[in-house]
């Protein structure tokens, strides 16, 4: 099976972005970008991806930093518990409140201002994102992996977890080489599919 065929099969089987799965219609607008940052925080802990996605859906009622900040700590905890995000519910509620406050103070609640501050430098985007509580290197990678759909300067963005999936499937682990198999707007989907290949042995086995 050629690499191109393998990539197309992977996209057909597992090419839904994590943002889409969480009900986020990603666009270069404040609310969906903020919701992506929340999802990235949730996905970066040692918890199943499906639970993190469900938690992001529960938290979507607070779709802006101001709304998240205005919600009570207990309201956020209750939403996380509702999605079975129990192991980190209290600390995550605290982190989300503090993160919302930071975004309001530093960027007026608009992550596009963080993008402008980074001036087209993907590493600077990543560094600035990591100022958010609980959004460490893993979370910043998740955000950039998904945000490359709407922030083209991040392309191609394949983090370690995505590249591990590529290796499992016998594909190149060079980002530029992987990117040649898809159009620019498909890169986020490919990255998400490769992550799923890392997480799901049966998927990797079926496609390798």
DAKA-V387629 format. One record per backbone hydrogen bond with DSSP energy under -0.5 kcal/mol. NH is the residue of the N-H (numbers start at 1). CO is the residue of the C=O. If there is no record, write none. Layout:
nh,co
NH,CO
NH,CO
This chain:
nh,co
6,2
7,3
8,4
9,5
10,6
11,7
12,8
13,9
14,10
15,11
17,15
21,17
22,18
23,20
24,19
25,23
26,24
29,27
33,29
34,30
35,31
36,32
37,33
38,34
39,35
40,36
41,37
42,38
43,39
44,40
45,42
47,45
52,48
53,49
54,50
55,51
56,52
57,53
58,54
59,55
60,57
61,58
62,59
63,61
68,64
69,65
70,66
71,67
76,72
77,73
78,74
79,75
80,76
81,77
82,78
83,79
84,81
85,80
86,84
89,86
92,88
93,89
94,90
95,91
96,92
97,93
98,94
99,95
100,96
101,97
102,98
103,99
104,100
105,101
106,102
107,103
108,104
109,103
110,107
111,109
113,110
114,110
115,111
116,112
117,113
118,114
119,115
119,116
120,115
121,118
122,120
125,121
126,122
127,123
128,124
129,125
130,126
131,128
132,129
135,132
136,134
140,136
141,137
142,138
143,139
144,140
145,141
146,142
147,143
148,144
149,146
150,147
151,147
152,150
154,151
155,152
158,156
163,159
164,160
165,161
166,162
167,163
168,164
169,165
170,167
171,166
175,173
177,174
178,174
179,175
180,176
180,177
181,178
182,179
186,183
187,184
190,186
191,187
192,188
193,189
194,190
195,191
196,192
197,193
198,194
199,195
200,196
201,199
204,200
205,201
206,202
207,203
208,204
